[in-house]
Amino acid sequence: MTRLRAAVPVGHAIVGIDLADRKQMVVVTDHDSKVLARRTFRVKAWDLGAALDWAAERAAKAGFEGATVACEPTGHRWQVLGQLAADRGMPFVCVQPAASAYARRSEDLTLDKTDDKDAVLIARLTAQLICYLPEPLDETWARLRHLGARREQLIEEHVACVQQVRDLLECVWPAVLDAAKQPFKSTTWVAALTVVVGRDGGDLSRTRRLGPARFEAAVRREVARRGKARPCLRIVHRLFIALTDPAGVSTQRVAIFERIAWVLQDWDHARSRLVDVEARMVTVLDLLGLTVLATSIDGLSPVGAAAILAETGDLTRFTSARAVVKHAGLAPRERKSGAFTGRARLSGAGRPRLRVAAWRAVWGCLQTNRVYAARYRHLTTRESNRLTPTQAQTAVAGAILRQLHYVITHQQAWDPAVAAHGTRQLEVAAA
């Protein structure tokens, strides 16, 4: 609140701006929401410099010593507006669209929505300090943020290719999915499938005529091309046997095998780009000097830490570790009133991709981090208020965020004794 009050001092007028593509509504108000001036500028967001100059002049004429600029974080436009405000030395804040929608519903039961009313509403919420200071990004943090966004796109593309291949195979050749326990994680299985769809054109009998030895040799060459030393012969044998299985829609096999070959190429391309992006993220984490600190948490990989920090930004901007958990939407939402106690649920607010990054970090930590593994076992086996596995994993995800915040803001390596709510024994040398 202190930082917000410094950005929205009583001596400043408030410039509320409703951003759009080519039409920007600008109002200048005092702290009682009295409109001092209003004007529509039919320009792009990056041409709003003249609008800010006009608003500053109107604020000065009304006796204010300055003006604070406020808007909703609409697309990329708010970042352009923030840069224009910084160039003029004007404080800049943002109002959450959810807060604007709630205020619009509570103040006007008709739910009217116009550019003029929205600009005034943004200014009113700012005067009430129902706003926030946007995250300041330097070049390094901005690069990490965009690399994280790119990584999420590639992961989505990767998963989409896997699901597409699975669906297509279930239609025309379901037996091949049973050749490996986890087929899409097996290099041998993927290599063998690549050989089949690239050779057959939908006619599985052609590959059967190769015989087991020649088929194995073809799979070995494909496995070597994919950077592995040797195939799993058990999977190769099972997949060769599956060539004789008649199940599936044979009339579509030719067309679907052709399509699967394209999807496999897309999948390989997505995986290679994903490896490159993750390497770049680790490089940026090294530039920030945070790799050693972040990975001092057992089980948290450099890529996992970089993915989390790509969404949080500089953790020193958060006033507390709990604020980071709230930012991820992992904070529990209590429901209590009188004698009634409802079921606590997650708030679900904040950044969804941060929630996903923390969730992914849980799996590695539970395998190698004794503190988190013990915490998980306690939450899922205690007598009272026992949690489900998913709830316990969510609690561990919140713990990872809290402890990562402490490690980075205090510049201290992760200590399992402190993480387990214990106390470190201080060795006192004898005098």
C-alpha positions as CSV (number, residue, x, y, z in Angstrom):
1,M,0.0,0.0,0.0
2,T,2.9,2.3,0.7
3,R,4.3,1.9,-2.8
4,L,0.8,2.3,-4.3
5,R,0.2,5.5,-2.4
6,A,3.6,6.8,-3.6
7,A,2.4,6.1,-7.2
8,V,-1.0,7.6,-6.6
9,P,-0.4,10.5,-4.3
10,V,-3.3,12.8,-3.3
11,G,-1.5,15.7,-5.1
12,H,-1.8,14.0,-8.4
13,A,-4.7,13.9,-10.8
14,I,-5.6,10.5,-12.2
15,V,-5.6,9.9,-16.0
16,G,-7.9,7.0,-16.7
17,I,-7.5,5.5,-20.2
18,D,-9.6,2.8,-21.8
19,L,-7.4,1.3,-24.4
20,A,-8.5,-0.1,-27.8
21,D,-7.1,-0.6,-31.2
22,R,-7.6,2.8,-32.8
23,K,-9.8,4.6,-30.3
24,Q,-8.5,5.6,-26.9
25,M,-10.8,7.2,-24.3
26,V,-8.9,9.5,-21.9
27,V,-10.4,11.2,-18.8
28,V,-8.7,13.3,-16.2
29,T,-10.3,13.1,-12.7
30,D,-9.5,14.1,-9.1
31,H,-9.6,11.6,-6.2
32,D,-13.4,12.1,-5.8
33,S,-13.9,10.8,-9.4
34,K,-14.9,14.3,-10.6
35,V,-14.1,14.5,-14.3
36,L,-11.9,17.5,-15.0
37,A,-11.5,16.8,-18.7
38,R,-12.2,14.0,-21.2
39,R,-11.3,13.4,-24.8
40,T,-11.3,10.7,-27.4
41,F,-8.0,10.1,-29.3
42,R,-8.3,8.1,-32.5
43,V,-4.8,6.9,-32.6
44,K,-2.8,3.7,-32.0
45,A,-1.5,3.0,-28.5
46,W,2.1,4.1,-29.4
47,D,0.8,7.5,-30.5
48,L,-0.7,8.3,-27.1
49,G,2.2,10.6,-26.2
50,A,0.2,13.6,-27.2
51,A,-2.7,12.4,-25.1
52,L,-0.5,12.2,-22.0
53,D,0.8,15.7,-22.7
54,W,-2.7,17.0,-23.0
55,A,-3.7,15.2,-19.7
56,A,-0.7,16.6,-17.9
57,E,-1.6,20.2,-19.0
58,R,-5.3,19.7,-17.8
59,A,-4.1,18.4,-14.4
60,A,-1.7,21.4,-14.0
61,K,-4.5,23.8,-14.8
62,A,-6.7,22.2,-12.2
63,G,-4.0,22.8,-9.6
64,F,-2.4,19.3,-9.4
65,E,1.3,18.9,-9.1
66,G,1.3,15.9,-11.4
67,A,-0.8,13.1,-12.9
68,T,-0.9,9.3,-12.5
69,V,-1.7,7.2,-15.6
70,A,-4.0,4.2,-15.1
71,C,-5.4,1.6,-17.5
72,E,-6.4,-2.0,-17.8
73,P,-3.6,-4.5,-19.0
74,T,-5.1,-4.8,-22.4
75,G,-2.9,-7.0,-24.7
76,H,0.4,-5.3,-25.4
77,R,-1.0,-1.8,-25.4
78,W,-0.6,-1.2,-21.7
79,Q,3.2,-1.8,-22.0
80,V,3.5,0.8,-24.7
81,L,1.5,3.2,-22.6
82,G,3.7,2.4,-19.6
83,Q,6.8,3.3,-21.6
84,L,5.3,6.6,-22.8
85,A,4.4,7.5,-19.2
86,A,7.9,6.6,-17.9
87,D,9.4,8.8,-20.6
88,R,7.4,11.7,-19.2
89,G,8.1,10.9,-15.6
90,M,4.4,10.1,-14.9
91,P,3.6,7.2,-12.4
92,F,1.8,4.3,-14.1
93,V,-0.5,1.7,-12.5
94,C,-2.9,-1.0,-13.9
95,V,-6.4,-2.0,-12.8
96,Q,-7.3,-5.7,-13.1
97,P,-10.2,-6.3,-15.6
98,A,-11.8,-8.5,-13.0
99,A,-11.9,-5.6,-10.5
100,S,-13.4,-3.4,-13.2
101,A,-16.1,-5.9,-14.1
102,Y,-17.0,-6.4,-10.5
103,A,-17.2,-2.6,-9.9
104,R,-19.3,-2.1,-13.0
105,R,-21.7,-4.8,-11.7
106,S,-22.0,-3.3,-8.2
107,E,-22.2,0.3,-9.2
108,D,-24.6,0.0,-12.2
109,L,-27.1,-2.8,-12.2
110,T,-27.8,-2.2,-15.9
111,L,-24.3,-3.5,-16.6
112,D,-23.7,-0.7,-19.1
113,K,-20.3,-0.8,-20.7
114,T,-19.0,2.2,-22.7
115,D,-15.5,3.5,-23.3
116,D,-16.3,6.8,-21.4
117,K,-17.7,5.0,-18.4
118,D,-14.9,2.5,-18.3
119,A,-12.2,5.2,-18.3
120,V,-13.9,6.9,-15.4
121,L,-14.3,3.6,-13.6
122,I,-10.6,2.9,-14.0
123,A,-9.8,6.3,-12.6
124,R,-12.1,5.7,-9.6
125,L,-10.6,2.3,-8.8
126,T,-7.2,3.9,-9.0
127,A,-8.2,6.6,-6.5
128,Q,-9.3,3.8,-4.1
129,L,-5.9,2.1,-4.6
130,I,-7.7,-0.9,-6.2
131,C,-4.8,-1.2,-8.6
132,Y,-1.3,-2.6,-8.8
133,L,2.2,-1.6,-10.0
134,P,3.0,-3.4,-13.2
135,E,6.1,-5.6,-13.2
136,P,9.2,-3.6,-14.3
137,L,11.2,-5.8,-16.8
138,D,14.8,-5.2,-17.9
139,E,16.1,-6.8,-21.1
140,T,17.3,-10.0,-19.4
141,W,14.1,-10.7,-17.5
142,A,12.0,-9.7,-20.5
143,R,14.0,-12.3,-22.6
144,L,13.4,-15.0,-19.9
145,R,9.6,-14.1,-20.0
146,H,9.3,-14.5,-23.7
147,L,11.5,-17.7,-23.8
148,G,9.1,-19.1,-21.2
149,A,6.1,-18.3,-23.4
150,R,7.8,-19.9,-26.4
151,R,8.5,-23.0,-24.3
152,E,4.9,-23.3,-23.4
153,Q,3.9,-23.1,-27.1
154,L,6.3,-25.8,-28.0
155,I,5.2,-28.1,-25.1
156,E,1.6,-27.6,-26.3
157,E,2.6,-28.5,-29.9
158,H,4.6,-31.5,-28.6
159,V,1.6,-32.8,-26.6
160,A,-0.8,-32.2,-29.5
161,C,1.4,-34.3,-31.8
162,V,1.4,-37.1,-29.3
163,Q,-2.3,-37.1,-28.9
164,Q,-2.9,-36.9,-32.6
165,V,-0.6,-39.9,-33.4
166,R,-2.3,-41.9,-30.6
167,D,-5.8,-41.1,-31.9
168,L,-4.9,-42.0,-35.5
169,L,-3.2,-45.3,-34.5
170,E,-6.2,-46.3,-32.4
171,C,-8.3,-46.0,-35.5
172,V,-6.1,-48.0,-38.0
173,W,-3.5,-50.0,-36.0
174,P,-4.4,-50.2,-32.3
175,A,-2.1,-53.2,-31.6
176,V,1.0,-51.1,-32.0
177,L,0.2,-49.0,-28.9
178,D,0.6,-52.2,-26.8
179,A,4.1,-52.9,-28.0
180,A,5.6,-50.7,-25.3
181,K,4.4,-49.7,-21.8
182,Q,4.9,-46.0,-22.5
183,P,5.2,-45.9,-26.3
184,F,5.7,-42.2,-26.8
185,K,8.5,-42.1,-24.2
186,S,10.3,-44.9,-25.9
187,T,12.8,-43.9,-28.6
188,T,12.8,-47.5,-29.9
189,W,9.0,-47.5,-30.4
190,V,9.0,-44.1,-32.1
191,A,11.9,-45.2,-34.4
192,A,10.1,-48.4,-35.3
193,L,6.9,-46.6,-36.0
194,T,8.8,-44.2,-38.2
195,V,10.2,-47.1,-40.2
196,V,6.8,-48.6,-40.7
197,V,4.9,-45.5,-41.8
198,G,7.8,-44.4,-44.0
199,R,8.1,-47.7,-45.7
200,D,4.6,-49.3,-45.9
201,G,2.3,-46.6,-47.2
202,G,-0.4,-48.5,-45.3
203,D,0.6,-52.0,-46.4
204,L,1.9,-53.7,-43.3
205,S,2.6,-56.9,-45.2
206,R,5.5,-55.2,-46.9
207,T,7.3,-54.7,-43.6
208,R,6.5,-58.3,-42.5
209,R,8.3,-59.6,-45.7
210,L,11.4,-57.9,-44.4
211,G,11.7,-60.5,-41.7
212,P,12.7,-59.8,-38.1
213,A,16.4,-59.4,-38.7
214,R,16.1,-56.8,-41.5
215,F,13.4,-55.0,-39.6
216,E,15.6,-54.8,-36.6
217,A,18.5,-53.4,-38.7
218,A,16.2,-50.7,-40.1
219,V,15.1,-49.8,-36.5
220,R,18.7,-49.7,-35.4
221,R,19.6,-47.2,-38.1
222,E,16.6,-45.0,-37.1
223,V,17.5,-45.2,-33.4
224,A,21.1,-44.1,-34.2
225,R,19.7,-41.2,-36.3
226,R,17.8,-40.1,-33.2
227,G,21.0,-40.0,-31.2
228,K,20.6,-43.2,-29.2
229,A,23.0,-46.1,-29.0
230,R,20.9,-49.2,-29.4
231,P,17.2,-50.2,-29.5
232,C,15.2,-52.2,-27.0
233,L,14.9,-55.6,-28.8
234,R,11.8,-56.6,-26.7
235,I,9.9,-53.6,-28.1
236,V,11.2,-54.3,-31.6
237,H,10.0,-57.9,-31.4
238,R,6.5,-56.9,-30.1
239,L,6.0,-54.3,-32.7
240,F,7.0,-56.7,-35.5
241,I,4.4,-59.2,-34.1
242,A,1.8,-56.4,-34.2
243,L,2.3,-56.2,-38.0
244,T,0.1,-59.3,-38.2
245,D,-2.8,-57.9,-36.2
246,P,-5.8,-57.1,-38.5
247,A,-7.6,-54.8,-36.1
248,G,-8.3,-51.3,-37.3
249,V,-10.0,-49.5,-40.2
250,S,-8.0,-50.8,-43.1
251,T,-9.6,-48.6,-45.7
252,Q,-8.1,-45.5,-44.0
253,R,-4.7,-47.0,-43.2
254,V,-2.9,-45.6,-46.3
255,A,-4.2,-42.0,-45.8
256,I,-3.6,-42.1,-42.0
257,F,-0.1,-43.5,-42.3
258,E,0.8,-40.7,-44.6
259,R,-0.6,-38.2,-42.1
260,I,1.2,-39.9,-39.2
261,A,4.5,-39.5,-41.1
262,W,3.9,-35.7,-41.3
263,V,2.9,-35.5,-37.6
264,L,6.1,-37.4,-36.6
265,Q,8.2,-34.9,-38.5
266,D,6.3,-32.0,-36.7
267,W,6.9,-33.8,-33.4
268,D,10.7,-34.2,-34.0
269,H,10.9,-30.5,-35.1
270,A,9.0,-29.4,-32.0
271,R,11.2,-31.4,-29.7
272,S,14.4,-30.1,-31.2
273,R,13.2,-26.5,-30.9
274,L,12.1,-27.2,-27.3
275,V,15.6,-28.4,-26.4
276,D,17.1,-25.2,-27.9
277,V,14.7,-22.9,-26.1
278,E,15.3,-24.7,-22.8
279,A,19.1,-24.3,-23.3
280,R,18.6,-20.6,-23.9
281,M,16.5,-20.3,-20.7
282,V,19.2,-21.9,-18.6
283,T,21.7,-19.5,-20.2
284,V,19.6,-16.5,-19.2
285,L,19.3,-17.9,-15.7
286,D,23.1,-18.1,-15.6
287,L,23.2,-14.4,-16.7
288,L,20.9,-13.5,-13.8
289,G,23.2,-15.4,-11.4
290,L,20.3,-17.5,-10.0
291,T,21.1,-21.0,-11.3
292,V,23.1,-22.2,-8.3
293,L,20.6,-20.7,-5.8
294,A,17.5,-22.0,-7.5
295,T,18.8,-25.5,-8.0
296,S,20.0,-25.7,-4.4
297,I,16.4,-26.9,-3.9
298,D,16.8,-30.7,-4.3
299,G,14.9,-31.9,-7.3
300,L,14.4,-28.5,-8.9
301,S,16.1,-28.5,-12.3
302,P,17.6,-25.4,-14.0
303,V,14.8,-25.6,-16.7
304,G,12.1,-26.0,-14.0
305,A,13.4,-23.0,-12.1
306,A,13.7,-20.9,-15.2
307,A,10.2,-21.8,-16.2
308,I,8.9,-20.6,-12.8
309,L,10.9,-17.4,-12.9
310,A,9.8,-16.7,-16.4
311,E,6.3,-16.3,-15.0
312,T,7.1,-14.6,-11.7
313,G,9.8,-12.2,-12.9
314,D,12.1,-10.9,-10.3
315,L,11.0,-12.4,-7.0
316,T,12.3,-9.5,-5.0
317,R,9.3,-7.4,-6.2
318,F,7.0,-9.6,-4.0
319,T,6.6,-8.4,-0.5
320,S,6.2,-12.0,0.9
321,A,6.4,-15.6,-0.2
322,R,2.7,-15.9,0.3
323,A,2.2,-13.2,-2.3
324,V,4.0,-15.4,-4.9
325,V,1.7,-18.3,-4.0
326,K,-1.4,-16.0,-4.5
327,H,0.1,-14.8,-7.8
328,A,0.1,-18.5,-8.9
329,G,-3.5,-19.0,-7.7
330,L,-2.3,-21.8,-5.3
331,A,-3.4,-20.1,-2.1
332,P,-6.4,-21.8,-0.4
333,R,-9.6,-19.9,-0.2
334,E,-11.3,-20.3,3.2
335,R,-15.1,-20.3,3.7
336,K,-16.1,-19.6,7.2
337,S,-19.1,-17.8,8.7
338,G,-20.3,-18.2,12.3
339,A,-20.6,-21.9,13.0
340,F,-20.3,-22.8,9.3
341,T,-17.1,-24.1,7.9
342,G,-17.0,-24.8,4.2
343,R,-14.6,-26.7,2.1
344,A,-11.4,-24.7,1.3
345,R,-10.6,-24.5,-2.4
346,L,-7.8,-22.9,-4.5
347,S,-8.4,-19.3,-5.5
348,G,-7.5,-20.1,-9.1
349,A,-6.6,-16.5,-9.7
350,G,-3.3,-15.2,-10.9
351,R,-1.1,-16.6,-13.7
352,P,-2.2,-20.0,-14.9
353,R,1.2,-20.7,-16.6
354,L,3.0,-20.1,-13.3
355,R,0.6,-22.6,-11.7
356,V,1.5,-25.1,-14.4
357,A,5.2,-24.5,-14.0
358,A,5.1,-25.0,-10.2
359,W,2.9,-28.1,-10.8
360,R,5.5,-29.6,-13.2
361,A,8.3,-29.0,-10.7
362,V,6.5,-31.1,-8.1
363,W,7.1,-34.4,-9.9
364,G,10.9,-34.1,-9.9
365,C,11.0,-32.8,-6.4
366,L,8.9,-35.7,-5.0
367,Q,11.4,-38.2,-6.5
368,T,14.6,-36.7,-5.0
369,N,13.7,-34.2,-2.3
370,R,13.3,-36.0,1.0
371,V,11.6,-33.0,2.7
372,Y,8.9,-32.7,0.1
373,A,8.5,-36.5,-0.1
374,A,8.0,-36.6,3.7
375,R,5.6,-33.7,3.5
376,Y,3.6,-35.5,0.8
377,R,3.4,-38.7,2.8
378,H,2.3,-36.9,5.9
379,L,-0.5,-35.0,4.1
380,T,-1.8,-38.1,2.4
381,T,-1.6,-40.5,5.4
382,R,-2.4,-38.4,8.5
383,E,-5.5,-39.3,10.5
384,S,-7.3,-36.0,10.5
385,N,-8.0,-33.8,7.4
386,R,-6.2,-36.3,5.1
387,L,-5.6,-34.8,1.6
388,T,-5.9,-36.5,-1.7
389,P,-2.8,-37.0,-3.7
390,T,-3.7,-34.1,-6.0
391,Q,-4.3,-31.8,-3.0
392,A,-1.0,-32.8,-1.4
393,Q,0.9,-32.2,-4.7
394,T,-0.7,-28.7,-4.8
395,A,0.5,-28.1,-1.3
396,V,4.0,-29.1,-2.3
397,A,3.8,-26.8,-5.3
398,G,3.0,-23.9,-3.0
399,A,6.0,-24.9,-0.8
400,I,8.3,-24.8,-3.8
401,L,7.2,-21.3,-4.6
402,R,7.6,-20.1,-1.1
403,Q,11.0,-21.6,-0.6
404,L,12.2,-20.4,-4.0
405,H,11.2,-16.9,-3.0
406,Y,13.2,-17.1,0.2
407,V,16.3,-18.6,-1.4
408,I,16.4,-15.9,-4.1
409,T,15.4,-12.9,-2.0
410,H,17.8,-13.8,0.9
411,Q,20.5,-15.1,-1.4
412,Q,20.9,-18.2,0.7
413,A,21.0,-21.8,-0.5
414,W,18.1,-24.1,0.3
415,D,18.4,-25.7,3.8
416,P,16.5,-28.9,4.3
417,A,16.4,-28.4,8.1
418,V,14.7,-25.0,7.6
419,A,12.4,-26.3,4.9
420,A,11.3,-29.1,7.2
421,H,10.4,-26.4,9.9
422,G,13.3,-27.5,12.0
423,T,16.1,-25.5,13.5
424,R,19.7,-25.6,12.5
425,Q,22.2,-26.5,15.2
426,L,24.8,-23.8,15.6
427,E,28.3,-25.1,16.4
428,V,29.9,-23.0,19.1
429,A,33.6,-23.3,19.3
430,A,35.0,-23.7,22.8
431,A,36.7,-20.6,24.1
